[in-house]
């Protein structure tokens, strides 16, 4: 349409009245269509000029944002908003020329509490900022669904944790009880006990007490919030240190190590926790390769993500088990606690990352950890008007 109008303007002097009339009608119909689309949107759209004055807005924006009056055009946007928190947010963000995504606000709208999210995007034309686009969405129902889902997940997790804790604690307590009974029985038959008589029983009791302590420690680690201490880190160096620590364990297991550590930026992580997550995955990989195999670790950058891939050539994970590997106290090992991968998942999520697993029975397993790379430069949205 833009090229059509440009060509029409070039020939305007040669056009008669009827052609000019048809051109104006076409432009009017096009604008009516755009206006209809704009006002039919459920998201609020506000367009500001370079002085942060409102030049265009749709009906949804008036419904979602409380304005001081109906007359808001050509006025500075934060001076037209009656909600102080939203007004201050817009003022600070726009004056600092920041790009903000999904800033949430809880407001009273027609007597009802609603939650909205605001995003600000610069409008760029020919490498020049011509204004700002504000996008407003009603996320009340979305937040309510998320809250219901969290409650359901918390209840399910609590049920799983309770059952797991009961199961894990039952066996050590049973063993302790049996050995105490054996000691008591021996005490009834003898006036004096020699340390050699009960030494073995006490060793078992100590071992089971330590096992109980480990269960409790791992459980608390799994459920308590983490006190992360983020520091800019070279993840490749962190991995090298961890592999050096595991060198002899890998050799004794007959596992060949392959690494492809690509050039990646320094990113903020908690090295202690990330090392723990990687260690848990590697130890799982070693358990999956009892007769030896290949452990491959790859690091790479994918757009704004930092990827760590850990692949083994072990026995793989069946599909029915794959869905449960991150659940607390789920384990296929005879003496496993079932919290190793739960802790991995928790650590990765605390670092604002994601974790995926691909596996084929008889071929091996790949864990992929994805961590966000902070963006130092703001990406501008190019606005190219076609009308």
C-alpha positions as MATLAB code, in Angstrom:
seq = 'XXXXXXXXXXXXXXXXXXXXXXXXXXXXXXXXXXXXXXXXXXXXXXXXXXXXXXXXXXXXXXXXXXXXXXXXXXXXXXXXXXXXXXXXXXXXXXXXXXXXXXXXXXXXXXXXXXXXXXXXXXXXXXXXXXXXXXXXXXXXXXXXXXXXXXXXXXXXXXXXXXXXXXXXXXXXXXXXXXXXXXXXXXXXXXXXXXXXXXXXXXXXXXXXXXXXXXXXXXXXXXXXXXXXXXXXXXXXXXXXXXXXXXXXXXXXXXXXXXXXXXXXXXXXXXXXXXXXXXXXXXXXXXXXXXXXXXXXXXXXXXXXXXXXXXXXXXXXXXXXXXXXXXXXXXXXXXXXXXXXXXXXXXXXXXXXXXXXXXXXXXXXXXXXXXXXXXXXXXXXXXXXXXX';
ca = [
       0.000    0.000    0.000;
       2.854    2.365    0.828;
       4.454    1.899   -2.610;
       1.047    2.319   -4.248;
       0.510    5.668   -2.501;
       4.045    6.835   -3.371;
       3.457    6.060   -7.039;
       0.074    7.789   -6.897;
       1.627   10.906   -5.347;
       4.233   10.997   -8.097;
       1.445   11.090  -10.654;
      -0.873   13.317   -8.631;
      -0.519   16.287  -11.016;
      -1.673   14.081  -13.892;
      -4.618   12.539  -12.039;
      -8.163   13.823  -12.550;
     -10.676   14.361   -9.761;
     -12.250   10.892  -10.019;
      -8.901    9.123   -9.662;
      -7.945   11.271   -6.689;
     -11.346   10.524   -5.145;
     -10.840    6.779   -5.633;
      -7.368    7.020   -4.106;
      -8.733    8.788   -1.018;
     -11.516    6.207   -0.729;
      -8.986    3.355   -0.916;
      -6.881    4.969    1.785;
      -9.978    5.555    3.926;
     -11.089    1.931    3.566;
      -7.599    0.726    4.437;
      -7.487    2.927    7.525;
     -10.974    1.780    8.553;
      -9.848   -1.835    8.314;
      -6.755   -1.140   10.415;
      -8.822    0.758   12.968;
     -11.322   -2.119   13.171;
      -8.498   -4.626   13.713;
      -6.851   -2.405   16.333;
     -10.038   -1.909   18.341;
     -10.959   -5.607   18.098;
      -7.767   -6.673   19.838;
      -8.023   -7.871   23.430;
      -4.552   -6.489   24.189;
      -4.169   -2.807   24.873;
      -2.044   -0.899   22.343;
      -0.742    2.610   22.996;
       1.555    4.382   20.534;
       3.669    7.302   21.767;
       5.617    9.886   19.785;
       9.199   10.874   20.551;
       8.013   13.210   23.328;
       6.091   10.335   24.992;
       2.755   11.843   24.028;
      -0.125    9.534   23.125;
      -0.732    9.524   19.381;
      -2.764    6.334   19.041;
      -4.546    3.869   21.335;
      -7.224    1.210   21.094;
     -10.337    0.476   23.165;
      -8.691   -2.353   25.118;
      -6.067    0.004   26.519;
      -8.797    2.260   27.919;
     -10.492   -0.783   29.455;
      -7.316   -2.090   31.106;
      -5.531    1.085   32.221;
      -7.214    3.672   34.464;
      -6.909    7.109   32.829;
      -7.551   10.465   34.427;
      -9.968   11.524   31.676;
     -11.225   10.584   28.207;
      -9.115   13.302   26.593;
      -5.648   11.745   26.544;
      -4.388   12.330   23.002;
      -1.311   14.550   22.559;
      -0.652   14.357   26.310;
       2.359   12.823   28.077;
       1.293    9.295   28.896;
       2.267    9.125   32.592;
       0.343   12.332   33.246;
      -2.843   10.733   31.935;
      -2.722    7.528   34.052;
      -4.517    7.713   37.414;
      -2.764    4.668   38.965;
       0.362    6.038   40.660;
       2.390    2.816   40.376;
       1.769    2.441   36.638;
       2.387    6.148   36.036;
       5.735    6.046   37.871;
       6.737    2.893   35.992;
       5.987    4.489   32.613;
       7.776    7.693   33.557;
      10.987    5.979   34.726;
      11.018    3.472   31.881;
      10.366    5.964   29.089;
      12.695    8.674   30.380;
      15.494    6.087   30.699;
      14.600    4.677   27.263;
      14.404    1.171   28.672;
      12.804   -1.836   27.059;
      10.657   -3.699   29.599;
       8.764   -6.948   29.075;
       5.734   -8.107   31.062;
       5.877   -5.809   34.072;
       2.941   -6.886   36.245;
       0.521   -4.648   38.149;
      -2.490   -5.460   40.322;
      -5.167   -2.777   40.000;
      -8.814   -2.231   40.894;
     -10.888   -2.033   37.727;
     -14.631   -1.349   38.078;
     -14.560   -2.778   41.590;
     -12.670   -5.935   40.583;
      -9.047   -6.792   41.223;
      -7.265   -7.558   37.967;
      -3.643   -8.211   37.053;
      -2.184   -6.622   33.938;
       1.227   -6.853   32.306;
       2.854   -3.916   30.521;
       5.604   -4.094   27.918;
       7.384   -1.161   26.304;
       9.051   -1.429   22.912;
      10.869    1.303   20.971;
       9.528    2.044   17.497;
      12.429    2.389   15.098;
      12.320    3.681   11.538;
      15.468    3.954    9.440;
      17.624    3.406   12.554;
      15.952    6.257   14.423;
      13.642    5.905   17.412;
      10.353    7.487   16.380;
       8.407    6.647   19.509;
       7.335    3.848   21.818;
       4.782    1.057   21.677;
       3.105    0.053   24.963;
       1.420   -3.342   25.034;
      -1.000   -4.109   27.881;
      -2.534   -7.523   28.579;
      -5.055   -8.761   31.107;
      -3.378  -11.770   32.747;
      -5.816  -12.174   35.650;
      -7.098  -15.569   34.525;
      -3.600  -16.701   33.580;
      -2.293  -15.848   37.062;
      -5.260  -17.586   38.670;
      -4.617  -20.736   36.631;
      -0.930  -20.620   37.539;
      -1.823  -20.288   41.229;
      -4.216  -23.249   41.011;
      -1.599  -25.295   39.185;
       1.046  -24.418   41.781;
      -1.288  -25.461   44.594;
      -2.052  -28.736   42.846;
       1.642  -29.352   42.161;
       2.533  -28.490   45.753;
      -0.065  -30.930   47.067;
       1.121  -33.657   44.683;
       4.752  -32.975   45.582;
       3.930  -33.026   49.292;
       2.179  -36.393   48.883;
       5.144  -37.794   46.939;
       7.658  -36.398   49.400;
       5.750  -37.743   52.388;
       5.502  -41.219   50.858;
       9.156  -41.116   49.840;
      10.387  -39.945   53.229;
       8.278  -42.589   54.995;
       9.655  -45.312   52.734;
      13.279  -44.168   53.012;
      13.174  -43.751   56.797;
      11.298  -46.993   57.443;
      14.153  -49.306   56.392;
      16.944  -47.707   58.500;
      14.636  -47.452   61.511;
      13.694  -51.117   61.114;
      17.351  -52.109   60.953;
      18.194  -49.983   64.015;
      15.282  -51.510   65.933;
      16.356  -55.084   65.113;
      19.959  -54.522   66.230;
      18.873  -52.803   69.438;
      16.682  -55.825   70.187;
      19.668  -58.113   69.564;
      21.748  -56.069   72.013;
      18.946  -56.163   74.587;
      18.608  -59.923   74.187;
      22.344  -60.330   74.712;
      22.215  -58.115   77.807;
      19.565  -60.403   79.352;
      21.754  -63.467   78.873;
      24.963  -61.916   80.172;
      25.822  -59.943   83.279;
      28.637  -58.136   81.507;
      29.024  -57.369   77.788;
      32.361  -57.170   76.050;
      32.715  -54.517   73.323;
      33.430  -57.300   70.833;
      30.012  -58.797   71.596;
      28.049  -55.767   70.403;
      30.609  -53.955   68.257;
      29.124  -55.240   64.998;
      25.600  -54.293   66.065;
      26.696  -50.755   66.992;
      28.490  -50.366   63.658;
      25.258  -51.198   61.826;
      23.289  -48.763   64.028;
      25.829  -45.973   63.345;
      25.698  -46.707   59.632;
      21.897  -46.521   59.593;
      21.902  -43.308   61.655;
      24.269  -41.736   59.108;
      21.973  -42.943   56.347;
      18.998  -41.299   58.060;
      20.963  -38.091   58.457;
      21.807  -38.059   54.739;
      18.148  -38.578   53.852;
      17.136  -35.626   56.030;
      19.924  -33.396   54.688;
      19.043  -34.200   51.067;
      15.354  -33.691   51.801;
      15.935  -30.267   53.351;
      18.168  -29.306   50.413;
      15.374  -30.294   48.037;
      12.602  -28.315   49.754;
      14.354  -25.239   51.160;
      14.872  -22.088   49.069;
      18.457  -21.804   47.830;
      20.666  -18.933   48.886;
      22.309  -18.390   45.517;
      25.481  -16.326   45.289;
      25.747  -15.415   41.630;
      29.172  -14.494   40.318;
      30.452  -14.082   36.764;
      31.981  -17.452   35.916;
      33.769  -19.220   33.097;
      31.679  -22.389   32.862;
      34.311  -24.129   30.742;
      36.877  -23.731   33.540;
      34.314  -24.933   36.064;
      33.752  -28.090   33.987;
      37.505  -28.660   33.608;
      37.951  -28.460   37.396;
      35.108  -30.916   37.948;
      36.476  -33.387   35.399;
      39.930  -33.184   36.950;
      38.326  -34.043   40.287;
      36.590  -37.056   38.663;
      39.594  -38.149   36.586;
      40.473  -41.277   38.558;
      36.832  -42.262   39.038;
      36.298  -42.121   35.262;
      39.442  -44.146   34.614;
      38.503  -46.809   37.169;
      35.057  -47.105   35.588;
      36.597  -47.635   32.144;
      34.875  -44.531   30.792;
      36.473  -42.567   27.957;
      36.030  -38.801   28.229;
      35.392  -36.544   25.227;
      34.964  -32.777   25.516;
      34.070  -30.011   23.074;
      34.174  -26.799   25.062;
      33.250  -23.985   22.705;
      33.920  -20.281   23.100;
      31.238  -18.961   25.407;
      30.740  -15.737   27.384;
      31.162  -15.337   31.108;
      27.754  -15.648   32.806;
      26.587  -15.251   36.423;
      26.047  -18.570   38.247;
      26.526  -20.078   41.671;
      29.534  -22.312   40.997;
      28.966  -24.534   44.028;
      25.421  -25.433   43.060;
      26.123  -25.761   39.330;
      29.031  -28.104   40.084;
      26.705  -30.178   42.257;
      24.152  -30.425   39.429;
      26.787  -31.465   36.867;
      28.318  -33.943   39.327;
      24.933  -35.608   39.919;
      24.357  -35.995   36.161;
      27.853  -37.411   35.576;
      27.495  -39.874   38.457;
      24.197  -41.038   36.947;
      25.989  -41.471   33.623;
      28.690  -43.613   35.280;
      26.013  -45.765   36.903;
      24.469  -46.285   33.453;
      27.817  -47.547   32.083;
      28.890  -50.327   34.501;
      31.036  -51.936   31.805;
      32.587  -48.681   30.597;
      31.676  -46.428   27.707;
      32.014  -42.865   26.480;
      31.103  -39.695   28.349;
      30.901  -36.615   26.123;
      30.519  -33.044   27.355;
      29.817  -30.172   24.967;
      29.384  -26.473   25.700;
      28.105  -23.974   23.153;
      26.210  -20.733   22.743;
      22.821  -20.783   21.048;
      21.604  -17.224   20.538;
      20.969  -15.929   24.104;
      21.346  -19.365   25.738;
      24.384  -21.194   27.124;
      24.137  -24.940   26.536;
      25.807  -27.775   28.430;
      25.287  -31.216   26.873;
      26.274  -34.342   28.787;
      25.962  -37.585   26.804;
      26.677  -41.154   27.853;
      26.624  -44.457   25.969;
      24.879  -46.322   28.771;
      21.798  -48.505   28.865;
      19.403  -45.575   28.358;
      16.151  -44.667   30.098;
      12.824  -46.347   29.243;
      10.019  -43.984   28.251;
       7.849  -44.849   31.248;
      10.764  -44.024   33.563;
      11.718  -40.828   31.689;
       8.572  -39.074   32.903;
       9.498  -39.681   36.555;
      13.263  -39.090   36.727;
      12.963  -35.614   38.278;
      10.380  -36.678   40.862;
      11.571  -36.784   44.495;
      12.556  -40.230   45.819;
      12.096  -41.926   42.456;
      15.088  -44.141   41.721;
      15.947  -47.299   39.798;
      19.113  -47.823   41.847;
      19.200  -50.356   44.650;
      20.735  -47.896   47.119;
      19.802  -44.563   45.517;
      18.095  -41.806   47.486;
      15.986  -40.689   44.532;
      16.896  -37.032   45.102;
      19.911  -36.645   42.794;
      18.053  -35.524   39.661;
      15.452  -33.694   41.764;
      18.276  -31.503   43.062;
      19.631  -31.063   39.511;
      16.220  -29.837   38.345;
      15.888  -27.496   41.344;
      19.355  -26.004   40.841;
      18.851  -25.405   37.117;
      15.480  -23.750   37.729;
      16.957  -21.560   40.493;
      19.539  -20.402   37.923;
      16.616  -19.428   35.623;
      17.551  -22.231   33.228;
      15.925  -25.263   31.646;
      16.891  -28.925   31.433;
      15.915  -31.492   28.798;
      16.603  -35.207   28.508;
      16.853  -37.364   25.386;
      17.396  -41.087   25.746;
      17.164  -44.361   23.809;
      17.252  -47.710   25.520;
      20.499  -49.489   24.671;
      22.091  -46.384   23.115;
      22.523  -43.811   25.855;
      21.231  -40.587   27.370;
      21.804  -36.868   26.819;
      21.088  -34.168   29.401;
      20.947  -30.610   28.022;
      21.174  -27.722   30.478;
      20.230  -24.317   29.064;
      21.216  -21.192   31.015;
      20.301  -17.606   30.039;
      23.040  -15.246   28.866;
      22.444  -11.661   30.073;
      21.881   -9.282   27.177;
      24.048   -6.183   27.439;
      22.650   -4.452   24.368;
      19.015   -3.629   23.902;
      17.445   -4.960   20.732;
      15.300   -2.356   19.020;
      12.091   -3.150   17.205;
      12.077   -1.778   13.696;
       8.781   -0.155   12.798;
       8.219    0.052    9.077;
       4.909    1.610    8.230;
       3.336    0.249    5.072;
       0.581    2.838    5.015;
];
